[in-house]
Amino acid sequence: MSAGSFLRCRHKGKDMIDIIGRVQKLYLLDQNIIAHIRTEIDPLTGALSLRGFCEIAPELLQHLRRDEGAAVVYINIEDFKSYNARNGFEQGTEVLCRTADIIAAVFDDRLVSHVYGDRFIALVYESEVLDGIRELESRFMEHFPDAKLCLKFGICRVDSGKNVTFACDASKIACDSIRNKHGILFREYDLELEESVKKQRYIIANIDRAIAAGRIKVYYQPVIRTLTNEICGMEALARWDDDRYGLIRPDVLVSTLERYQQIHKLDACMIRQVCEEFEIRQKAGDRVVPVSFNLSRLDFELCDILQIIEDAVSRHHVPKNMVHIEITESVFDKNPEFIREQLHAFHKAGFEVWMDDFGSGFSSLNVLKEYDFDVIKIDMLFLRHFTTKARRILASIVDMAKKVGIRTLAEGVENADQLAFLRTIGCEKAQGFLIGKPEPLLVTRNNLEEKHYRFERLCLRQYYDDLGKVNFLSNQPLEYAAVSGRNLDVNQITDLDQGIPIAVWEMRGDIGRFLLTNRAYRDVLLSVGVQSPRAAEFDMNDREEQIYWSARQFFREMQEDGDIHAQYAVLGGHHCFIRGRVIARHHGRSAYLLVMQDLSGTFDIEQYKDQAEITNSLFRMFDYVFLLAERPDQDVLLYSVRELPTFSDMDDEGILHEVRKSLMVHPKDQDRYDDFFDRPAIHRALRDGDRAEMKGCFRFWDSSGSWCWKEISLSLSRVGDKKMLAGMRLQMLDMQSDISIGSFHPVSLKELQYLSQMKQTRDTNGHCL
């Protein structure tokens, strides 16, 4: 066959009818074929359609001389979808048309077809393949230097005896095999790829037999909740254990079945097995967790996949909240409105829908905007390349998801540092080889047992899901937290810089523990002399410590109304402001989000006079706040919870004397009480530092008509050389506990217990004896 004998069809240049007519006369082609080919022209690029290509190519190949060879060249514009998304439909169309022109110019008078989208195919002489594809790449890059696009080529040699359709498929396989491989321009279809095609054909020919014979196996990969390190779910993955090929890799299995539109058979088989195994475990009394599995776009088109799942969960008595549906971004490539309706139907039926591989596609954010998902599974590539930039992107994804009410799961966790980071940023769930590889169910459970993982109790699932709603990356996490089903208006929230001290405290009965502390919170603990969260737990669970009682009261207040509450405490001589709210509750346990700030580092009495907001924050820590001078008559009362004489009415003994007189103390405690307010003793307390705290326990007359024990705390801070700021707080004491009385004249527990009993005995006037 001489040069120029292959047909080229394009939208510019020679008239299409003249070209087809010339080829008809040259090769005496059947007029019916030519008439049909005239209708197989792509209106966008002017090239032949794939069907027209496959019909006329065999006719042309019949005229090859024995010394001539031909090849099918498959051409793909890589990253075209990203370009189209960035630049719009019109520019994308221009790229396709210009590419068709370049191909037609390089392979002049050769058979060229626009397959679909960003794919083309050409029938050329074997001798011109390599020079042709290099020329194509060069011209393409000249036309689109800044488009961030490139060409990839697949080659399959063909002769008069070969099936053209097979050659088209083979060249596509060769082209797809080098997708996203930088620096590789082309690949020829070879024995390795041929073996791959044979395996694909084997899969299609034997999938029904494999399902019927039980050769399709479900492998389970565990998922943990980062906050508790407990197993909270499994992902079901398909494996084919075959006599000929052994364990067929899932990527080969799934891609082949999708290509030949047989994937729905595999997915239906998986769904039934998952539900059947769930029922068996449940009847055996084993602890069960929710299972997720991936659906293909074709499942929605080839069968009623929702009905198949409904039938499976109903037959095996599986609660719908134990089955989660995963879909990838590719599901939305075609017929997005139909898919939207399908996802809505799944939600309406009671199933969760998850987005798999979030961040791997070019339009993940757009998909997230347009469709409703319960969970996004963050692509494992972010963890594989665990750079500073990747961590920042991960944190931003989690932050964004929290703000729109979507839970997060990270795939590909391989080491403890990655898991710790995910826990810190509030990513709720994680899976990866660190926790466990996909294995048969029994193997997975044994592996988890060896690693001492516990399974999450189903009754606590909602409790921990509520905890997961907290945005640990927000500067206003308390305001963002949705408590007891109440969602706050995120439009009223303004984010500031990150890094505020945040912790999650959990109470189980009367015992508490930190579920999470971020670095900023741990730094605050260190600043007040607490070496670690574990040390803080020890003090907060010790009934002999005052912090135990104040913390319990704080938690009770938060429990009562679910609102944000504030508490002020002096820890290690530092003034601390703690805000919190209850964020999750379950029988016998509750979780609280805490934000703590150390106010002492920037304390300045002159600033406090002018800054009302900061002043209120400080003063609410105490019942009284006063500035003590070198002389008592120069003392200044800054704040008081009860009315006291004005400064001009006070005598020369100063404000401390007035405060002492305003409280009615038990006669037996009077001497200790006077010693506590001894002015020289108070000044001596600050002799060795800038801060000090004094405590004492006394009996006071209560409004209820009885004597009660209260602890007085006096927090002192040096202000200049001759003045000190004093904050005084009174705290009710629980008579059932072993109480540390404080610095002055301790009273024995026996005496306290006796006095507690005496409170129950009253005289005829109703007064405590």
FENGIWO-V367678 format. One record per residue. N is the residue number from 1. PSI is psi in whole degrees, 0 to 359 (none if undefined). Layout:
[[N | PSI] [N | PSI]]
This chain:
[[1 | 130] [2 | 163] [3 | 143] [4 | 1] [5 | 344] [6 | 143] [7 | 131] [8 | 131] [9 | 122] [10 | 166] [11 | 351] [12 | 158] [13 | 228] [14 | 151] [15 | 133] [16 | 320] [17 | 320] [18 | 319] [19 | 310] [20 | 320] [21 | 322] [22 | 319] [23 | 324] [24 | 316] [25 | 323] [26 | 318] [27 | 8] [28 | 44] [29 | 151] [30 | 133] [31 | 328] [32 | 321] [33 | 313] [34 | 319] [35 | 323] [36 | 320] [37 | 325] [38 | 335] [39 | 352] [40 | 50] [41 | 130] [42 | 118] [43 | 339] [44 | 311] [45 | 345] [46 | 357] [47 | 168] [48 | 154] [49 | 167] [50 | 321] [51 | 317] [52 | 320] [53 | 311] [54 | 339] [55 | 322] [56 | 333] [57 | 315] [58 | 324] [59 | 318] [60 | 323] [61 | 336] [62 | 339] [63 | 8] [64 | 139] [65 | 162] [66 | 330] [67 | 2] [68 | 148] [69 | 154] [70 | 163] [71 | 148] [72 | 125] [73 | 122] [74 | 131] [75 | 128] [76 | 131] [77 | 103] [78 | 142] [79 | 21] [80 | 324] [81 | 319] [82 | 319] [83 | 316] [84 | 319] [85 | 324] [86 | 322] [87 | 350] [88 | 166] [89 | 318] [90 | 315] [91 | 326] [92 | 319] [93 | 321] [94 | 322] [95 | 316] [96 | 314] [97 | 319] [98 | 322] [99 | 319] [100 | 320] [101 | 318] [102 | 316] [103 | 316] [104 | 325] [105 | 320] [106 | 311] [107 | 67] [108 | 132] [109 | 33] [110 | 161] [111 | 116] [112 | 136] [113 | 142] [114 | 107] [115 | 300] [116 | 158] [117 | 242] [118 | 25] [119 | 136] [120 | 163] [121 | 147] [122 | 145] [123 | 114] [124 | 170] [125 | 144] [126 | 325] [127 | 340] [128 | 7] [129 | 303] [130 | 314] [131 | 324] [132 | 315] [133 | 329] [134 | 321] [135 | 320] [136 | 312] [137 | 317] [138 | 313] [139 | 322] [140 | 316] [141 | 330] [142 | 320] [143 | 326] [144 | 65] [145 | 332] [146 | 13] [147 | 351] [148 | 41] [149 | 158] [150 | 165] [151 | 145] [152 | 145] [153 | 140] [154 | 141] [155 | 135] [156 | 123] [157 | 146] [158 | 147] [159 | 185] [160 | 339] [161 | 353] [162 | 149] [163 | 123] [164 | 321] [165 | 318] [166 | 318] [167 | 323] [168 | 314] [169 | 317] [170 | 319] [171 | 326] [172 | 317] [173 | 317] [174 | 318] [175 | 315] [176 | 334] [177 | 343] [178 | 15] [179 | 135] [180 | 18] [181 | 104] [182 | 136] [183 | 353] [184 | 116] [185 | 320] [186 | 164] [187 | 140] [188 | 144] [189 | 121] [190 | 190] [191 | 323] [192 | 314] [193 | 326] [194 | 321] [195 | 324] [196 | 318] [197 | 320] [198 | 320] [199 | 320] [200 | 316] [201 | 322] [202 | 317] [203 | 313] [204 | 321] [205 | 337] [206 | 5] [207 | 319] [208 | 319] [209 | 319] [210 | 319] [211 | 314] [212 | 327] [213 | 0] [214 | 26] [215 | 349] [216 | 120] [217 | 149] [218 | 123] [219 | 144] [220 | 131] [221 | 125] [222 | 154] [223 | 133] [224 | 156] [225 | 122] [226 | 330] [227 | 327] [228 | 346] [229 | 25] [230 | 151] [231 | 121] [232 | 1] [233 | 173] [234 | 149] [235 | 130] [236 | 128] [237 | 142] [238 | 140] [239 | 141] [240 | 113] [241 | 98] [242 | 148] [243 | 324] [244 | 312] [245 | 358] [246 | 219] [247 | 108] [248 | 127] [249 | 141] [250 | 326] [251 | 321] [252 | 316] [253 | 308] [254 | 314] [255 | 322] [256 | 313] [257 | 326] [258 | 319] [259 | 321] [260 | 16] [261 | 45] [262 | 6] [263 | 331] [264 | 333] [265 | 315] [266 | 313] [267 | 321] [268 | 319] [269 | 316] [270 | 314] [271 | 315] [272 | 319] [273 | 318] [274 | 313] [275 | 322] [276 | 314] [277 | 327] [278 | 314] [279 | 318] [280 | 315] [281 | 320] [282 | 317] [283 | 330] [284 | 355] [285 | 10] [286 | 151] [287 | 130] [288 | 155] [289 | 161] [290 | 151] [291 | 135] [292 | 151] [293 | 155] [294 | 137] [295 | 146] [296 | 157] [297 | 324] [298 | 338] [299 | 324] [300 | 337] [301 | 328] [302 | 344] [303 | 172] [304 | 82] [305 | 327] [306 | 318] [307 | 323] [308 | 316] [309 | 317] [310 | 315] [311 | 319] [312 | 314] [313 | 327] [314 | 315] [315 | 323] [316 | 10] [317 | 46] [318 | 122] [319 | 141] [320 | 334] [321 | 2] [322 | 4] [323 | 123] [324 | 139] [325 | 126] [326 | 135] [327 | 153] [328 | 169] [329 | 330] [330 | 341] [331 | 331] [332 | 6] [333 | 322] [334 | 142] [335 | 58] [336 | 328] [337 | 321] [338 | 317] [339 | 321] [340 | 317] [341 | 320] [342 | 317] [343 | 321] [344 | 321] [345 | 322] [346 | 315] [347 | 317] [348 | 327] [349 | 349] [350 | 14] [351 | 145] [352 | 144] [353 | 124] [354 | 149] [355 | 118] [356 | 152] [357 | 41] [358 | 132] [359 | 351] [360 | 339] [361 | 170] [362 | 346] [363 | 34] [364 | 318] [365 | 322] [366 | 318] [367 | 319] [368 | 327] [369 | 324] [370 | 339] [371 | 156] [372 | 126] [373 | 147] [374 | 327] [375 | 143] [376 | 133] [377 | 114] [378 | 132] [379 | 137] [380 | 342] [381 | 332] [382 | 327] [383 | 331] [384 | 321] [385 | 80] [386 | 60] [387 | 172] [388 | 319] [389 | 318] [390 | 321] [391 | 321] [392 | 319] [393 | 317] [394 | 313] [395 | 321] [396 | 322] [397 | 315] [398 | 316] [399 | 313] [400 | 316] [401 | 318] [402 | 321] [403 | 335] [404 | 11] [405 | 30] [406 | 135] [407 | 162] [408 | 146] [409 | 132] [410 | 131] [411 | 161] [412 | 24] [413 | 121] [414 | 347] [415 | 167] [416 | 329] [417 | 318] [418 | 316] [419 | 318] [420 | 321] [421 | 316] [422 | 320] [423 | 319] [424 | 320] [425 | 358] [426 | 13] [427 | 122] [428 | 323] [429 | 159] [430 | 149] [431 | 155] [432 | 179] [433 | 338] [434 | 322] [435 | 314] [436 | 147] [437 | 162] [438 | 124] [439 | 164] [440 | 156] [441 | 313] [442 | 318] [443 | 317] [444 | 314] [445 | 320] [446 | 318] [447 | 318] [448 | 323] [449 | 320] [450 | 327] [451 | 2] [452 | 32] [453 | 141] [454 | 151] [455 | 136] [456 | 138] [457 | 134] [458 | 327] [459 | 343] [460 | 1] [461 | 313] [462 | 324] [463 | 311] [464 | 330] [465 | 322] [466 | 320] [467 | 323] [468 | 345] [469 | 343] [470 | 132] [471 | 98] [472 | 349] [473 | 352] [474 | 151] [475 | 353] [476 | 60] [477 | 329] [478 | 323] [479 | 328] [480 | 332] [481 | 129] [482 | 117] [483 | 132] [484 | 40] [485 | 1] [486 | 117] [487 | 129] [488 | 159] [489 | 104] [490 | 345] [491 | 343] [492 | 1] [493 | 137] [494 | 120] [495 | 141] [496 | 196] [497 | 154] [498 | 172] [499 | 18] [500 | 155] [501 | 115] [502 | 142] [503 | 155] [504 | 121] [505 | 131] [506 | 134] [507 | 126] [508 | 103] [509 | 238] [510 | 6] [511 | 133] [512 | 161] [513 | 157] [514 | 126] [515 | 330] [516 | 140] [517 | 135] [518 | 174] [519 | 321] [520 | 322] [521 | 318] [522 | 327] [523 | 321] [524 | 318] [525 | 316] [526 | 322] [527 | 334] [528 | 12] [529 | 10] [530 | 119] [531 | 335] [532 | 161] [533 | 325] [534 | 322] [535 | 321] [536 | 320] [537 | 318] [538 | 313] [539 | 320] [540 | 346] [541 | 4] [542 | 113] [543 | 346] [544 | 349] [545 | 138] [546 | 328] [547 | 332] [548 | 312] [549 | 318] [550 | 323] [551 | 318] [552 | 321] [553 | 320] [554 | 315] [555 | 321] [556 | 318] [557 | 319] [558 | 324] [559 | 326] [560 | 319] [561 | 353] [562 | 3] [563 | 175] [564 | 131] [565 | 157] [566 | 147] [567 | 146] [568 | 138] [569 | 153] [570 | 112] [571 | 119] [572 | 32] [573 | 3] [574 | 142] [575 | 117] [576 | 139] [577 | 119] [578 | 127] [579 | 149] [580 | 167] [581 | 155] [582 | 135] [583 | 347] [584 | 145] [585 | 146] [586 | 161] [587 | 115] [588 | 359] [589 | 154] [590 | 152] [591 | 143] [592 | 137] [593 | 125] [594 | 140] [595 | 121] [596 | 137] [597 | 140] [598 | 109] [599 | 347] [600 | 333] [601 | 335] [602 | 25] [603 | 130] [604 | 112] [605 | 325] [606 | 321] [607 | 324] [608 | 333] [609 | 331] [610 | 345] [611 | 96] [612 | 319] [613 | 315] [614 | 322] [615 | 315] [616 | 320] [617 | 320] [618 | 312] [619 | 330] [620 | 354] [621 | 336] [622 | 164] [623 | 329] [624 | 143] [625 | 127] [626 | 156] [627 | 116] [628 | 126] [629 | 181] [630 | 326] [631 | 136] [632 | 325] [633 | 355] [634 | 6] [635 | 153] [636 | 127] [637 | 121] [638 | 330] [639 | 146] [640 | 139] [641 | 342] [642 | 159] [643 | 133] [644 | 164] [645 | 148] [646 | 167] [647 | 321] [648 | 336] [649 | 350] [650 | 150] [651 | 183] [652 | 351] [653 | 348] [654 | 182] [655 | 325] [656 | 320] [657 | 320] [658 | 318] [659 | 317] [660 | 319] [661 | 333] [662 | 345] [663 | 131] [664 | 111] [665 | 153] [666 | 139] [667 | 323] [668 | 341] [669 | 2] [670 | 317] [671 | 314] [672 | 322] [673 | 316] [674 | 320] [675 | 324] [676 | 323] [677 | 16] [678 | 120] [679 | 315] [680 | 324] [681 | 323] [682 | 318] [683 | 324] [684 | 330] [685 | 333] [686 | 8] [687 | 325] [688 | 13] [689 | 180] [690 | 348] [691 | 151] [692 | 160] [693 | 132] [694 | 143] [695 | 147] [696 | 150] [697 | 129] [698 | 161] [699 | 128] [700 | 153] [701 | 125] [702 | 155] [703 | 342] [704 | 355] [705 | 33] [706 | 165] [707 | 137] [708 | 151] [709 | 133] [710 | 150] [711 | 131] [712 | 126] [713 | 129] [714 | 110] [715 | 126] [716 | 137] [717 | 134] [718 | 134] [719 | 98] [720 | 194] [721 | 333] [722 | 6] [723 | 156] [724 | 148] [725 | 130] [726 | 128] [727 | 130] [728 | 133] [729 | 137] [730 | 135] [731 | 128] [732 | 141] [733 | 143] [734 | 121] [735 | 352] [736 | 356] [737 | 163] [738 | 106] [739 | 134] [740 | 120] [741 | 334] [742 | 202] [743 | 339] [744 | 121] [745 | 72] [746 | 145] [747 | 138] [748 | 156] [749 | 325] [750 | 317] [751 | 320] [752 | 316] [753 | 321] [754 | 314] [755 | 327] [756 | 320] [757 | 323] [758 | 332] [759 | 335] [760 | 348] [761 | 124] [762 | 151] [763 | 184] [764 | 340] [765 | 2] [766 | 11] [767 | 149] [768 | 131] [769 | none]]
